[in-house]
Amino acid sequence: DQERFEGWVREHGRAVRGYLLAQVRRADLADELAQEVFLRAWQARDRYQEKGTLRAYLIRIADRLVCDLARRNGRYPQQTSLADQDWSFFSPAKPDSDPVAAAMVREASAEVHRALEQLSAPQRRVLLLRYYGQMSFAEIAHIMEIPLNTVLSHCHRGLEKLRKILGKNMP
């Protein structure tokens, strides 16, 4: 069981924390919530049924915690912003060991972070669930409790806005 839990944290910890950090924008709060995510997943390990990916399951727990926190506070806690140089560290993508390539990854990550800040909360949430959670649009619709077409619309508009902001061709 300990190896199983360690594997969860090793394989998905960065993605879970990255998602939380992108949502709450406070490292201390993201750490606390990430611990809660893994605690809840571990407590429910006997009831967990593989219906997708483990990462999607963990991100769903993280998303629910963020939504609960937002409801309690009346808004998402956005008192502090993640520093640009820290953004790439918490991204699930690992930078290359080459210093030039690593610097380019950090710069691109910072640029994407600034662009994400300009999206509406639903657009940002859909894109983060898709990116960090690797979830299908149907899963995102279920989690957000909105119609599939609305999720697709948020994704489409969010990506279009990111393209415009970044001035690049994105997939």
C-alpha positions in Angstrom: 0.0 0.0 0.0 2.8 2.4 0.8 4.4 1.8 -2.6 1.1 2.4 -4.3 0.6 5.7 -2.5 4.1 6.8 -3.2 3.6 6.0 -6.8 0.5 8.2 -6.9 2.3 11.1 -5.5 5.4 10.6 -7.6 3.4 10.2 -10.9 0.7 12.8 -10.3 1.8 15.1 -7.5 3.2 17.8 -9.8 0.0 17.8 -11.9 -2.3 18.0 -8.9 -0.3 20.7 -7.3 0.1 22.6 -10.6 -3.7 22.5 -11.1 -4.3 23.7 -7.6 -1.6 26.4 -7.8 -3.1 27.7 -11.1 -6.5 27.9 -9.4 -5.7 29.3 -6.0 -2.5 31.1 -6.8 -1.0 30.6 -3.3 1.7 28.0 -2.8 0.9 27.4 0.8 -2.8 26.8 0.1 -2.0 24.7 -3.0 0.3 22.5 -0.8 -2.4 22.1 1.9 -5.0 21.3 -0.7 -2.7 18.8 -2.5 -2.2 17.0 0.8 -6.0 16.9 1.2 -6.4 15.5 -2.3 -4.1 12.6 -1.7 -5.5 12.0 1.8 -9.1 11.8 0.4 -7.9 9.6 -2.5 -6.1 7.3 -0.1 -9.1 7.1 2.2 -11.3 6.1 -0.7 -8.8 3.7 -2.3 -11.0 0.6 -1.6 -14.0 2.3 -3.3 -12.0 3.7 -6.2 -12.9 2.1 -9.5 -10.8 2.7 -12.6 -13.2 4.6 -14.9 -10.6 6.7 -16.6 -7.2 7.8 -15.4 -6.0 8.1 -11.9 -4.8 11.6 -12.7 -8.3 12.6 -13.8 -9.7 11.2 -10.5 -7.2 13.1 -8.4 -7.8 16.3 -10.4 -11.5 15.9 -9.8 -10.9 15.8 -6.1 -8.7 18.8 -6.4 -11.4 20.7 -8.4 -14.0 19.9 -5.8 -11.8 21.2 -3.1 -11.2 24.4 -5.0 -14.9 24.8 -5.6 -15.7 24.2 -1.9 -13.1 26.7 -0.9 -14.5 29.3 -3.4 -18.0 28.7 -2.0 -16.8 29.2 1.6 -14.9 32.3 0.8 -17.4 33.7 -1.7 -14.7 33.7 -4.4 -11.5 32.1 -5.5 -8.7 33.1 -3.2 -6.4 35.2 -5.4 -4.5 37.3 -3.0 -1.1 36.4 -4.3 0.1 35.4 -7.7 2.5 32.7 -8.6 5.9 34.2 -9.6 6.7 33.7 -13.3 9.9 31.8 -12.6 8.0 29.3 -10.3 5.3 28.5 -12.9 7.4 26.1 -14.9 8.6 24.3 -11.8 5.0 23.3 -10.9 4.0 22.5 -14.5 3.6 18.8 -15.1 5.9 19.1 -18.1 9.5 18.6 -17.1 12.0 21.1 -18.6 14.9 19.7 -20.5 18.3 19.5 -18.7 19.8 21.9 -21.2 19.9 25.4 -19.6 18.9 27.2 -22.7 16.0 24.9 -23.3 15.0 25.1 -19.6 15.1 28.9 -19.8 12.9 28.8 -22.9 10.4 26.5 -21.2 10.3 28.8 -18.2 9.8 31.9 -20.4 7.0 30.2 -22.4 5.3 28.9 -19.2 5.4 32.4 -17.7 3.8 33.8 -20.9 1.1 31.1 -20.8 0.5 31.9 -17.1 0.0 35.6 -17.9 -2.4 34.7 -20.7 -4.4 32.3 -18.6 -4.9 35.2 -16.1 -6.8 37.0 -18.8 -9.4 34.2 -19.4 -12.7 34.0 -17.7 -12.8 31.7 -14.7 -14.9 29.0 -16.5 -12.6 29.1 -19.6 -9.5 28.8 -17.4 -11.1 26.0 -15.4 -12.0 24.0 -18.5 -8.5 24.4 -20.0 -6.8 23.5 -16.7 -9.0 20.4 -16.2 -8.2 19.4 -19.8 -4.5 20.1 -19.5 -3.7 18.9 -15.9 -6.5 16.4 -15.6 -6.2 15.0 -19.1 -10.0 14.8 -19.0 -12.5 14.4 -21.8 -14.9 17.1 -22.5 -17.7 14.9 -21.2 -15.9 14.4 -17.9 -15.4 18.1 -17.6 -19.0 18.8 -18.2 -20.0 16.3 -15.6 -17.6 17.8 -13.0 -18.6 21.4 -13.7 -22.3 20.4 -13.9 -22.8 22.2 -17.2 -23.8 21.1 -20.7 -21.2 19.5 -22.9 -21.8 22.3 -25.5 -21.0 24.9 -22.9 -17.7 23.2 -22.0 -16.8 23.0 -25.7 -17.7 26.7 -26.0 -15.5 27.6 -23.0 -12.6 25.6 -24.4 -13.0 27.0 -27.9 -13.3 30.6 -26.7 -10.5 30.2 -24.2 -8.1 28.7 -26.8 -9.0 31.5 -29.3 -8.3 34.1 -26.7 -5.0 32.4 -25.8 -4.1 32.3 -29.5 -4.8 36.0 -29.8 -2.9 36.9 -26.6 0.1 34.7 -27.4 0.1 35.5 -31.1 1.0 31.9 -31.9 -0.6 28.9 -33.5 -1.7 26.5 -30.9 -3.1 23.1 -31.4 
